[in-house]
Amino acid sequence: MIYLKSKSVNLNDVHHKVYSAIAIVAQIYEAHGSDLVITSVRDSKHGKHSLHYVGKAFDIRIWNIKVDKYVLGKELQKALGDEYDVVVEKDHIHIEYDPK
């Protein structure tokens, strides 16, 4: 299942590749027996040039999954491929569509 952290999570004008990534991430979470919780897309405060502001990035909750966050980050990166950057943060994972 895919959940939004709150009603304030803004999915307006999100790039279609973000939706593709969310579907892949949800499958991985499901395989680990957890629901995917999206905590931010085009909302909240991020760095000045963050891809969140142009609908090409999202953050996901990690405390609800029973696998090490770095192992999960590597698994997500492998599944998403080189078009995406997966960044493991202290309390969440940031995923952005950033083809080189």
MDAnalysis code that builds the backbone (N, CA, C; Angstrom):
import MDAnalysis as mda
import numpy as np

u = mda.Universe.empty(300, n_residues=100, atom_resindex=np.repeat(np.arange(100), 3), trajectory=True)
u.add_TopologyAttr("name", ["N", "CA", "C"] * 100)
u.add_TopologyAttr("resid", np.arange(1, 101))
u.add_TopologyAttr("resname", ["MET", "ILE", "TYR", "LEU", "LYS", "SER", "LYS", "SER", "VAL", "ASN", "LEU", "ASN", "ASP", "VAL", "HIS", "HIS", "LYS", "VAL", "TYR", "SER", "ALA", "ILE", "ALA", "ILE", "VAL", "ALA", "GLN", "ILE", "TYR", "GLU", "ALA", "HIS", "GLY", "SER", "ASP", "LEU", "VAL", "ILE", "THR", "SER", "VAL", "ARG", "ASP", "SER", "LYS", "HIS", "GLY", "LYS", "HIS", "SER", "LEU", "HIS", "TYR", "VAL", "GLY", "LYS", "ALA", "PHE", "ASP", "ILE", "ARG", "ILE", "TRP", "ASN", "ILE", "LYS", "VAL", "ASP", "LYS", "TYR", "VAL", "LEU", "GLY", "LYS", "GLU", "LEU", "GLN", "LYS", "ALA", "LEU", "GLY", "ASP", "GLU", "TYR", "ASP", "VAL", "VAL", "VAL", "GLU", "LYS", "ASP", "HIS", "ILE", "HIS", "ILE", "GLU", "TYR", "ASP", "PRO", "LYS"])
u.atoms.positions = np.array([
    [0.827, -1.177, 0.000],
    [0.000, 0.000, 0.000],
    [0.878, 1.249, 0.000],
    [0.381, 2.284, -0.603],
    [1.078, 3.567, -0.637],
    [0.245, 4.579, 0.142],
    [0.914, 5.264, 1.076],
    [0.244, 6.284, 1.873],
    [1.008, 7.600, 1.774],
    [0.296, 8.685, 1.955],
    [0.911, 10.000, 2.090],
    [0.963, 10.331, 3.570],
    [2.050, 10.933, 4.005],
    [2.220, 11.290, 5.418],
    [1.056, 12.142, 5.918],
    [0.639, 13.084, 5.091],
    [-0.467, 13.962, 5.464],
    [-1.087, 14.541, 4.198],
    [-2.176, 15.272, 4.388],
    [-2.836, 15.926, 3.250],
    [-1.972, 17.023, 2.643],
    [-0.949, 17.459, 3.362],
    [-0.101, 18.537, 2.853],
    [0.916, 18.054, 1.813],
    [1.064, 16.748, 1.634],
    [1.979, 16.235, 0.611],
    [1.406, 16.603, -0.750],
    [2.158, 17.401, -1.499],
    [1.685, 17.985, -2.753],
    [2.146, 17.152, -3.949],
    [1.188, 16.560, -4.646],
    [1.480, 15.756, -5.835],
    [1.115, 16.473, -7.135],
    [0.852, 17.759, -7.081],
    [0.503, 18.511, -8.284],
    [1.708, 18.668, -9.201],
    [1.488, 18.458, -10.489],
    [2.513, 18.650, -11.524],
    [3.787, 17.857, -11.252],
    [3.628, 16.612, -10.831],
    [4.772, 15.737, -10.596],
    [5.150, 15.056, -11.909],
    [6.435, 14.978, -12.181],
    [6.940, 14.342, -13.399],
    [6.507, 12.870, -13.431],
    [6.147, 12.378, -14.605],
    [5.661, 10.995, -14.714],
    [6.693, 9.970, -14.264],
    [7.972, 10.291, -14.370],
    [9.021, 9.371, -13.930],
    [9.030, 9.218, -12.406],
    [8.526, 10.205, -11.692],
    [8.407, 10.091, -10.237],
    [7.326, 9.071, -9.902],
    [6.218, 9.114, -10.610],
    [5.168, 8.126, -10.382],
    [5.673, 6.714, -10.679],
    [6.474, 6.575, -11.722],
    [7.067, 5.267, -12.039],
    [7.952, 4.789, -10.900],
    [8.760, 5.697, -10.367],
    [9.649, 5.347, -9.259],
    [8.852, 4.963, -8.015],
    [7.793, 5.692, -7.728],
    [6.967, 5.385, -6.562],
    [6.408, 3.954, -6.661],
    [5.987, 3.564, -7.835],
    [5.450, 2.212, -8.028],
    [6.517, 1.147, -7.750],
    [7.719, 1.390, -8.216],
    [8.827, 0.445, -7.993],
    [9.182, 0.384, -6.507],
    [9.273, 1.537, -5.877],
    [9.610, 1.598, -4.449],
    [8.531, 0.897, -3.628],
    [7.274, 1.075, -3.990],
    [6.179, 0.427, -3.263],
    [6.291, -1.095, -3.340],
    [6.696, -1.621, -4.485],
    [6.879, -3.069, -4.633],
    [7.991, -3.572, -3.716],
    [9.059, -2.801, -3.601],
    [10.176, -3.200, -2.738],
    [9.751, -3.163, -1.274],
    [9.041, -2.128, -0.889],
    [8.542, -2.049, 0.490],
    [7.611, -3.223, 0.774],
    [6.741, -3.531, -0.166],
    [5.812, -4.643, 0.013],
    [6.571, -5.962, 0.187],
    [7.636, -6.141, -0.582],
    [8.450, -7.357, -0.468],
    [9.089, -7.478, 0.918],
    [9.295, -6.336, 1.576],
    [9.852, -6.325, 2.931],
    [8.755, -6.295, 4.001],
    [7.505, -6.413, 3.570],
    [6.394, -6.466, 4.513],
    [5.985, -5.126, 5.094],
    [6.276, -4.039, 4.382],
    [5.946, -2.696, 4.874],
    [5.159, -1.910, 3.845],
    [4.405, -0.947, 4.333],
    [3.724, 0.004, 3.459],
    [4.684, 1.145, 3.146],
    [4.534, 1.724, 1.974],
    [5.325, 2.894, 1.587],
    [4.610, 4.147, 2.070],
    [5.332, 4.994, 2.788],
    [4.788, 6.270, 3.227],
    [5.628, 7.376, 2.596],
    [4.990, 8.178, 1.749],
    [5.649, 9.316, 1.109],
    [5.489, 10.508, 2.040],
    [6.609, 11.122, 2.401],
    [6.561, 12.213, 3.371],
    [6.639, 13.593, 2.731],
    [7.140, 13.672, 1.501],
    [7.226, 14.972, 0.836],
    [7.412, 14.781, -0.665],
    [6.792, 15.662, -1.436],
    [7.008, 15.691, -2.887],
    [7.278, 17.150, -3.257],
    [6.235, 17.907, -3.557],
    [6.413, 19.319, -3.931],
    [6.051, 20.248, -2.780],
    [6.287, 19.820, -1.587],
    [5.916, 20.571, -0.398],
    [7.124, 20.622, 0.551],
    [6.954, 21.241, 1.670],
    [8.002, 21.369, 2.698],
    [9.136, 22.254, 2.201],
    [10.140, 22.389, 3.034],
    [11.307, 23.201, 2.677],
    [12.471, 22.285, 2.328],
    [13.131, 22.640, 1.235],
    [14.256, 21.852, 0.735],
    [15.355, 22.828, 0.305],
    [16.468, 22.282, -0.137],
    [17.561, 23.127, -0.614],
    [17.118, 24.002, -1.777],
    [17.824, 25.102, -1.971],
    [17.463, 26.118, -2.966],
    [17.198, 25.537, -4.360],
    [18.011, 24.589, -4.790],
    [17.890, 24.037, -6.149],
    [17.310, 22.621, -6.145],
    [16.578, 22.298, -5.106],
    [16.020, 20.954, -4.962],
    [15.074, 20.606, -6.109],
    [15.142, 19.357, -6.528],
    [14.236, 18.872, -7.567],
    [12.812, 18.654, -7.035],
    [12.626, 18.750, -5.732],
    [11.270, 18.708, -5.169],
    [10.418, 19.815, -5.789],
    [10.998, 20.983, -5.946],
    [10.234, 22.154, -6.403],
    [9.745, 22.042, -7.843],
    [10.373, 21.152, -8.621],
    [9.939, 20.966, -10.013],
    [9.278, 19.603, -10.218],
    [8.899, 18.970, -9.127],
    [8.169, 17.707, -9.213],
    [8.985, 16.517, -9.638],
    [10.287, 16.553, -9.370],
    [11.155, 15.436, -9.764],
    [11.817, 14.736, -8.582],
    [11.295, 14.944, -7.373],
    [11.877, 14.296, -6.198],
    [10.798, 14.006, -5.166],
    [11.058, 12.979, -4.373],
    [10.158, 12.653, -3.271],
    [10.956, 12.028, -2.135],
    [10.396, 12.113, -0.937],
    [11.009, 11.543, 0.252],
    [10.113, 10.444, 0.789],
    [10.748, 9.413, 1.352],
    [9.989, 8.291, 1.896],
    [10.424, 7.989, 3.325],
    [9.479, 7.511, 4.094],
    [9.713, 7.141, 5.487],
    [10.537, 5.853, 5.538],
    [11.433, 5.778, 6.519],
    [12.241, 4.562, 6.664],
    [12.078, 3.877, 8.020],
    [11.529, 4.555, 9.010],
    [11.460, 3.934, 10.326],
    [10.454, 2.797, 10.398],
    [9.594, 2.679, 9.398],
    [8.572, 1.634, 9.404],
    [8.999, 0.365, 8.666],
    [10.237, 0.302, 8.195],
    [10.690, -0.866, 7.443],
    [11.814, -1.552, 8.220],
    [11.815, -2.872, 8.202],
    [12.715, -3.645, 9.048],
    [13.994, -4.077, 8.340],
    [14.484, -3.261, 7.463],
    [15.761, -3.539, 6.795],
    [16.646, -2.312, 7.013],
    [17.943, -2.533, 7.122],
    [18.876, -1.424, 7.310],
    [18.696, -0.382, 6.216],
    [18.688, 0.886, 6.594],
    [18.396, 1.948, 5.625],
    [19.424, 2.008, 4.496],
    [20.673, 1.648, 4.767],
    [21.696, 1.682, 3.715],
    [21.532, 0.500, 2.760],
    [21.164, -0.639, 3.296],
    [20.863, -1.802, 2.454],
    [19.652, -1.484, 1.578],
    [18.642, -0.880, 2.179],
    [17.447, -0.486, 1.426],
    [17.810, 0.521, 0.342],
    [18.629, 1.497, 0.674],
    [19.043, 2.498, -0.313],
    [19.714, 1.868, -1.519],
    [20.589, 0.907, -1.277],
    [21.270, 0.211, -2.386],
    [20.275, -0.597, -3.222],
    [19.329, -1.235, -2.543],
    [18.319, -2.015, -3.248],
    [17.446, -1.106, -4.134],
    [17.070, 0.044, -3.585],
    [16.266, 0.991, -4.357],
    [17.047, 1.528, -5.557],
    [18.308, 1.877, -5.342],
    [19.131, 2.403, -6.437],
    [19.260, 1.386, -7.559],
    [19.502, 0.135, -7.196],
    [19.627, -0.918, -8.203],
    [18.328, -1.070, -8.995],
    [17.197, -1.060, -8.299],
    [15.904, -1.237, -8.965],
    [15.535, -0.052, -9.844],
    [15.900, 1.157, -9.417],
    [15.523, 2.367, -10.157],
    [16.474, 2.680, -11.304],
    [17.721, 2.311, -11.175],
    [18.682, 2.541, -12.252],
    [19.319, 3.917, -12.200],
    [20.143, 4.187, -13.211],
    [20.977, 5.384, -13.253],
    [20.228, 6.697, -13.465],
    [18.985, 6.644, -13.908],
    [18.218, 7.879, -14.115],
    [17.825, 8.537, -12.789],
    [17.935, 7.774, -11.718],
    [17.505, 8.253, -10.406],
    [18.685, 8.310, -9.443],
    [18.602, 9.245, -8.506],
    [19.547, 9.312, -7.396],
    [18.780, 8.937, -6.138],
    [19.359, 8.038, -5.357],
    [18.778, 7.618, -4.086],
    [19.739, 8.070, -2.994],
    [19.260, 8.921, -2.110],
    [20.105, 9.482, -1.055],
    [19.530, 9.077, 0.299],
    [20.329, 8.330, 1.060],
    [19.908, 7.917, 2.392],
    [20.235, 9.045, 3.366],
    [19.206, 9.586, 3.979],
    [19.355, 10.662, 4.958],
    [19.196, 10.078, 6.362],
    [19.341, 10.915, 7.358],
    [19.241, 10.469, 8.750],
    [17.888, 9.827, 9.052],
    [16.805, 10.459, 8.602],
    [15.478, 9.989, 8.985],
    [14.547, 9.693, 7.810],
    [15.079, 9.666, 6.591],
    [14.266, 9.349, 5.421],
    [15.185, 9.011, 4.247],
    [14.586, 8.577, 3.149],
    [15.335, 8.391, 1.895],
    [14.762, 9.367, 0.881],
    [15.662, 10.066, 0.228],
    [15.318, 11.043, -0.817],
    [15.572, 10.360, -2.158],
    [14.598, 10.443, -3.065],
    [14.733, 9.861, -4.405],
    [14.405, 10.951, -5.412],
    [15.277, 11.106, -6.410],
    [15.022, 12.117, -7.435],
    [15.286, 11.566, -8.816],
    [14.485, 12.040, -9.748],
    [14.681, 11.718, -11.154],
    [15.660, 12.740, -11.696],
    [16.864, 12.274, -12.034],
    [17.942, 13.183, -12.443],
    [18.815, 12.504, -13.491],
    [18.261, 12.308, -14.701],
    [19.059, 11.637, -15.736],
    [20.274, 12.492, -16.109],
    [21.349, 11.825, -16.326],
    [22.605, 12.530, -16.655],
    [22.710, 12.765, -18.141],
])
